[in-house]
């Protein structure tokens, strides 16, 4: 029974982290266009450890949903790099997600007091 509870907690943590990562990615890219390794570095600095295998599917989904776009830029250190940029729709979504996040944090903090 203990094992099942641990698995449920890990799955729940994974789902919460996934939603938070989308918000964080949009926030990072809203400040300036970013290369995937730049996004990973910022997430690591914030203690939201992410590997490329986690990031790329999220970037692809955000792009497919019209929240991000990208451009290719030549690199002096290897192949061209894909830089992500937030779209107008992404800016709107970021604002809504930020408001939702703040409301959620306030509600949870009230319950935890």
N, C-alpha and C positions, 0 to 999 in steps of 0.2 A: 504494500500500500504506500509506503514511504517513497519508493521508487517512482510510482505513478505520479505522486504529488510533485516531486522534483521535476519530472518531465513536463508536467502542466505549467509549472512556474517558468521553466526555461522557454516553453513555447509562447507563453504570455509575454515574457520579457522580449523575445524576438519580435513579436508583433508590435509592441510599443516602440521598440528601437527603430523598426522599419518606418513607422509613421513619423517619428521624430527626425529621422535622417532625411526624409523628403523635405520637411520644413527647413532643416539646416542647409541642405544643398541649395534650395532656392534662395535662402538668405545669403549664402556665400557668393553665389553667382550674381545676385542683385547688386552687390557692391562693385564687382568688376568681372569681365569675362574671365573664365578660368579653364585651365587645362586639368584633366582628371587627376594628375598627381598633385596639383595645387589644392584641389578639393580634399583629397585624402589627407594631405598634410594639415590643413586647417581642422579637419575632423579629429585627427590624432591629437592636435594641440588642445582641443576641447575635451579630450578623454573619451571621445566616441570612436573607438578603434574600428576602422573599416579597412577591408582588403579590396583589391581591385575586383575580385569575383563578386563582391557585394555591390560595389559602386556602379559598375557598368550596366547591369540590368536596371537599376534605378534611373540612371541617366537616360537610358533608352526609353523607358516608360514615360518619364517626364517629357522627353522630346516628342514621343508619339502622342501624348496628350496635349501637345501644343504649348507646354509651359516653358520649354527650353528650345533654343535653336543652336546651331553650331556652325563654325566656319573652320576651314583648314588653313593653317599658317605654316609656311616653310620654317624649318628649324636649322640652326647652324650645328646642332648636335645630333643629327640623325634624320629619321624620316619626318614628314610633315606632322604637325600636331593638330588635334581637334580641340578647339576652344569653344566652350559652352557659354551661351548668353541667355539671359532671361527674356522672355517675350512679354508683350503687354498683358496677355492673358496670364502669364506666369506671375507678373507683378500683382495683378488682381487676386490671384489665388494665394500668393504669399501674404497679402494683407488679411485675407479671410482666415487663412490658417493661423496666422499670428494672433489674431483676435480670439479664435477658438482655443489656441494653446494657452493664452493668458487666462481665459475663463476656466479652463480645465485645471490649471495650476492653482488658481484661487479656490476652486471648489474642493480639490483634493487637500490643500493645506488646511481648509476649515475642518474637514473631516478628520485630519490627522492630529489636530490640536487636542 
